[in-house]
């Protein structure tokens, strides 16, 4: 088992990793920027090391600083969490070169899964359905136009190295494609240092369903069921649930098996997620995330399997201590992402000082957050303030419990999107389990207007 792990991340995921390490009696070293000196995980870690200024490029993305901190503090492993360097193949390789265990897949596996245009070809060869699109990357506007003509509009231009909704442009006609191509390439270069693009047919109003997988280095790969992430805005997820509602047993089983094949095709090791677009009884590979996901908690609640603990065990060379037939999904779990943002101002990020904070509790309730009374949310990083999770024996029970959780949740000091999530939980389309990725595009104005009327009526 690993003895001492550097946590190369921040926020709630850093705290989540720290807690799993402590339960396994693994010492922790918190790598933090100058902006995060008072962070909760920094205060709770065995040791803490400042790795640079607030700007992420000078701290959490500084590979040399992280490797130096890990070596100097006697670590034998590095956990990258999600975001930052978690899907950076070069960083995985650099850890191995320094004799450090990267708690995640090998650089080679990350490259196979992360180069999204090449990953599509790999998935085809593994028998995983993919959406129609370009054969590999498109190097020019002319190639993109030819590929779009062959599959038919509308299409999506997507960054091969993309993620988090960046480097994506929708094109409904040949007239708009050249400008969209230039914009997407520029955004991809700025965000990922790689402007390679590919093209795929846009599946209109699909569901976004992902499958959690675990794979050890002894040849065992299992899936832990699925999650629905269709409630999203500009490709940013807002509310997730497990299992995905309304899937037929045949479709659910086919997606689970396809996810296992996808992981095996890239030689995967660790926790990962295979994301699919679902259109009726058809599903298509979208991408593979070679890291722990923000929404991993809903899978933990319905399976009882601690994914971060499994990551640490796998990275230590231990085999999975269960088989596919041992995985049982019980009930339903929901997660609401509470972000420091103002939905009334086009979701403008607005972090600040936490003046008062109260987290809900009760059976089947979980809160993942690094906030505490008096702390300050830094403006230098993402706006995720807390993840509220609720588990019930049925989906309706989970929805009712999450409504109660949001009613009890209190955060004073800056606006959040919690009220919007509360309204979604009452929307008949959501309650019936019929949301697609177009849900917020179609219903956001009405949801915001309803919230305004409620506040006016209550005088708030």
N, C-alpha and C positions, 0 to 999 in steps of 0.2 A: 504494500500500500504506500502511496505517496506520503511523505512526511511533512512537507512544508510547501505551500502553494502561494505564488504571487497572483493576486487578483488584478488583472489588467483591464479594469473597467470601473464604473462608478454607478451611483444611483441604486435603485432597488435591486438590480441584478447582482451588483457587488455584494449587497447585504444577503441576498438569497444564497450566493455561493459560499459566503463566510459561514452561514448557519449550517449548511450541509457539511462543510469541512469540520466544523466544531463537533458535530454529531459523530463524525468518523475519526475524531481525535487527530485531525490534520491541522497543523499550525498554519496561520495565514499571515500574509504580508500585503497590506493595502498600498497599492501604488496610486498616488493622488496628485492632482494639479494644485497650484496655489489657490485656485478658486474653491477647492473642496477640502480645505484643511479642517473644517468643522463637521464634515460629513459623518453620518452615523457609523458607517462601516469602517471609517478611519479610526474612530474612537474605540471600536470593538475588536479590531484586528489584533493579533499577537504582536505585530510590529507594523509601522507605517513608514513609507518612504515617499518624499516629494520628488516628482519626476519632471517638473517644469512649470512654466507659466500656464495661465488659464486656457489659452488657445489650444484646441485639441491637437493641432499639427505639432505643437511644441511639447505635448505631454502624452496624452492617451494614444496618439498615433506615432509617437517617437519610438521606433523599434529599438534603437541603441540604448535609449534611457531605460526602457523596460527590461531589456536583457541584462544591462549592467546592474539594475536594482535587484533583479532576481538572483544573479550570481553573488552579489555583495551581501545579500541577506540570507544566503544559504538555502535558497529554494531548490527543489528538484522538479517543480512543475509550474506551469503558467496557465491560468484559466482566463480566456479572453471574453467570456460572457457573450453578449450579442452586440452588433454594431462595431465601431472602431476597427480593430484588427482581427475580429473573430473569423472572417472569411478571407483573410489575406494569406495566400499560399506561401509567399516569400517569408512571412513571419513564422509560419509553421515550420518551414525548412530551417530558418535561422535558429529557432528553439532547439531543433534536433542537432544542429551543428554545434551548439553550445552545451550539449548534454542535458538539456532540459526537456521535460515531457510537456508537449503542447496538448492541452486537454480538449481534444477535438480531432478531426481527421488529418491525414497526411497532406502535405502540400500538393502531391500528385492528385489525390482525390478531390481536393478543393478546386484545382484547375479543371479537372474533368467536369465537375458539376457547375462550377462558377462561370465558365465561358459559355454563356447561355445558348449561343447559336450552335456550338459544337456539342453541347449537352443534348440538344434536340436530336442531332444525328445519332448520338450514343443511345438515347432512349428508343429511337426507332429500331435500332439493331437489337435492343433488349426486349422488344415486343411491348413497349409502353406507348399507348396512343399519344400522338402529338397533333397540334392544330396545323392545318395546311399553311405553308409559308415558304420562305426562301431556303434554298439548300446551302446552309452556311451563311456567313456574313455577307452583307451588301456593301461594296466598297465605294459606290458612287450613286448619285441621284439616278443615273440611267439604269443601273442594276436594280435599284429599289423600284423604279417605275415598271420595269419588266416583270419583277416578281409580283408586284401588286396587280398588274394586269392579268397574270396567270391565275391568281387565287380569287380575285374579285374584291371590290371595295365593299365595306370599309376595312381598313387594315390598321395594324399597330406597328410603328417603328419603335424598336426597343434596343437599349444598350446591352451589348453582350456581357459587360461587367456590372450591369445595373442591379438595383435593389432599392427598396423603400419608395418605389414609385418614381424614381428619378430616371431621366433619359428615356421617357416614353412619350410618344405623340400619336394621336389618332388622326388618320387621314381618311376623309370620306370621298375624295376625288383626286384625280391626277393633278389638278390645278394647285391644290394646297400642299402636295407632297414635297416639292423642292424646299420650300421655306421650313416645313416641319422637319425635314431631314437635317438641315443646317442647325436648327435650334436644338434638336435632340443630340446631335454630335457634340455641340458646344457644351451642353449641360453634362453629358457623359464625361467629357474630357475634364471639366471642372470638378465633378464629384468623385470620379473614379480613376482619373489619370489614364483613361482608355476610351477612345471615341469610336470603337468598333460597333457597328449596328447590324441588326438583322430585322427581318420583317415577318409578320405572321397575320393570318386572317383574324379579324376581330369577331369574336363570338358575342353577339349582342345579348345583353341581359343574362349572362350566365350566373351560376353560383360559384363562389370561391370556396373550395373544400380542400383541406390539407390533411395529410396522413403522417402521424408521428412514427418514426422508426428508431430502433436502437440496434447497433451492430458491434460485436466485439472482434478481437483479432484472432479468435479461434474458429471463425467461420459461421458464427451464429448471427442471424439477422431476424428481427421480429418487428411487427408493427403493433402499435398501441391504439388502434382505432383512428377515428377522424374528428376533425373540427370544422365548423362552418365559420368563415370569416367574411361573409358577404356584406355585412354592414360596414362600409368604408367610405371615406371621402378622399378623392384624389389619390386613390391607391393606398391610403393610410387607414389601417384598421381601427375601428372604434369599439366594436363589441363582438366577442367571439363566444362560441358555445361548443360543447362536446357532449354527445356525438352530434353530427350534423343531422338536423331533422328531415324526415321525409324520404330518406334514401331507401331504396328497396334492398333487401338482404343480398340479392345477386350483385347489384351495383356496388354496395359497400364491400363485399368480399373481393370483387374484381379490383377495386381501387387499392385495397390493402395488399393484395398480391402484386399489383403493379408497382407499388411503392417499395416493396421488398426487392423486386427485380431491379428497380432503379438504383437502390443502394448497393446491391451486389455488383451492378455494372460499373460503378465508379470505384469499387474496392473500399467501401465506406467503413469507418470506425468511429463510434461515438453516438451521440444523439443528433438527429437531423430531421428535416421535414421535407416531404415531397408535396408540392402544391399542384392542384388540378383545377381546371375549369370544368364545370358540370352543366350540361345542356340536356335536360330530360334524362334519358338513360345512357347518354353518351358522356364520356369524360376525356379530357385531353391534358397531357403534361404541360405545366406552365413553367415551373422552375424547381430547383432543389436548393434548400437553405442548409448550408453545412455548419450549423450551429444550433444552440438552444434558441427557442423562439420566445418572444415576449409573452405569448399566450400559452406557454407550456403548462401553466397551473391548472387549466381546466381538464387537461388529460390526466394530470396527477390526481385530481379529485375524483374522476370517474373510474380510474384503474387502481388507485392506491399505490402506484409506483412512483417513487421519488426520482425524477429524471436527472437532477443534478448529482444526486448520490450515485446513480448508475454511470454518469459521465466519469466521475472520479474513480469508480471501480474499474471501468473499462480502461481508462488511461493508466491505471496501475497494473494492467496486464491480466486482470481477473476475468473469467468468463461470465456471461450473463447467468444469473442464478434462477432463471425461469425460462420456460419455452413458450412458443406461440399458443399452445393449448392452455397454458396457465393464465393467459390474459383474459380478464373478464371486465366488461364495461357495465358499470352499475349506475343507474339514474342519469341525471343530466347536470351539467355545470355551465355557468355563464361567467363571463368576465367583462367588466366595463373598464375601459381605460380612462382614467381621470387625468386630463391634460390642463396645464396652466395656459388657457387660451380663451378668447372671447368669441363665442359663436356669432354674436350679434355684430362683430366687427370683422367678418370674413375669417374667423378663427385666428385672429392675430395673437401670437404668443405674448403672454403677459406675466412672466414669473415675478416673484417678489418675496417679501418676508411673510412667514406663516404667523399670523397674529393669534389664531386659536385653531386647534385641530382636535377633532374627535373621530376616532375610527369605530365603526359598528362591530358588533360581535354576535355570538350565538352559534348554535350547532350548524355545521355546514357552511360557515362564513369564514373567509380568509381575506386578509389585506396584505398586499406586497407593496411596501413603500419605504423610502428612506427619510421621510419627513418627520419632524417633531416640532413641538411648540417653540417658536422663536427662531427656527432655522430659516435660511434664505435660499430660495431656489435660484440657482445661477442662470443668468441670461446667455451664458456661453454654450449651453448644451441643449438637448431636446427638452420638450415641455412636459414629458410624462411625470405626473406628480404621484399617482398611486394606481394600483390595480385592485379593483374590488371584485371578489369572486364569491359565488354562491352555488351550493350543491343541493339538489333535491332528488327525491326518489322518482319524480316525474318531471317532465319539462315545465309543466304549468306550476308545479311547486317551486321549481328553481326560479321561474320568472317572478312569482309572488315574493319569494325570499329576497331577490335582488331589488325589487321595488322597495321593500322595507329597508334594505341595506342603504340604498341611496337616500331614503328619507332621513335616516339616522346620521349618515355621513355629514360632517361639518368641517369646512375649511374656510377660514376667514383671512383675508389679506390680499387676495387676488382672485379674479374670475376663473372659473373652470367650465368644462363642458358637461358636468355631472347632471345638470337639469335637462340637457338635451337627451342624454342616455335614459333618463327617467321617462321622458315623453315617448321615446322609441319603444320602451317596454310595454306601453299601453296601446301602441299602434296595432290595428287588427292584422295588417300584413305580417308584422313580426310575430304576433301572438300565434298566428296560424302556421308559422314556420315557412313562409313563402318569399322571404327576402332574396333578391338577387343583388348583384353589384351595382345596379341602378337605383336601389332603394332610396338612398339619401339624395341623389340627383332629382328624383321624382317627388320626394316628400319633405325635403329640408325646409323650404319656405313655409309650408303649412305648420310644421313642427315648431319653428321659431315664432311664427305668429301666434300660435296657441300659448306658448310660454309667455309672450309679452302680455297677452290678455289676462292670464292668470296673475302675473305680477301686478298689473294695473288694478285688478279686482281686489287683490290683497293689500294694495298700497305699498308695495316694496319696489 
